Amino acid sequence: MPGESPFLVDKPNSPKYLIETILPKREVHLLGGPSGAGKTRWLLTTLLMHWRHGLPVLGYKSYPVPWVYIAADRTLDSVGRTMAGMGLSLSGIPIVPAWDDKLGLNGIFDGIEQSDASLAIIESFGSFVEPPYNSNNVKSLLQTCSRCCQKGNLTIIGVVESPKMKPYERYENPRQRISGAAAWGHFSETIFLVEPDPKDPESLNRTLWVCPRNAPMIKKTGSFSTAGTIEFA
């Protein structure tokens, strides 16, 4: 909301989670799904409407901290149109305009440090893998980001793509459905995956998989609302 603080300050001695059990602090997590699945819409809605107010997320207690959104895949104007389509405003949302400013990974981390954020949402996270796009280079990116998280008391949610697959082509384990190298699933902490109905490409229904490394997997179902947001029951 205009003029409203985008976060609540983290309280001393709070648990080492941003969302109890499923989102540990100071780790690298992924949000995956095919293009157009609604990944960013779900995440921003969740951050703005629930998490930043300390409300439960997916039924789990949440612990808000200062956060920043890294627009690394589109212009600020484009982000603004997405937000407007959900009935939300850019006002009060801390943003690093990485696309507009042509920032690489080092420039993004400088922007995060200047924002004093403890949570960073990085769009187009997979684009920062150095070619060739193999498991070793994916692992290197995740190790680099993990070191930054540990040193800077930072948590990262990297937004990545997963391919549109026919049912018989899909891995059974959602952690393995990120595009490209298997290292994404092997070396990330929690993976969130937003997927459309594989049998009906036109359906507005979505499935959310939450795959923590050290907790049971969660499956939720939901759908696009008339406002263009997605919430999972």
Secondary structure, DSSP 8 states (H G I E B T S, - for coil): -TT--S-----TT--SEEETTTEETTSEEEEE--TTS-HHHHHHHHHHHTGGGT--BTTB-B----EEEE--SS-HHHHHHHHHHTT--STT--EE-TTTTT--HHHHHHHHHHHT-SEEEETTGGGGS-SS-SHHHHHHHHHHHHHHHHHHT-EEEEE-------GGGS-SSGGG-SSS-THHHHH-S-EEEEEE-TT-TT--EEEEEEE-SSS--EEEEEEE-TTS-EEE-
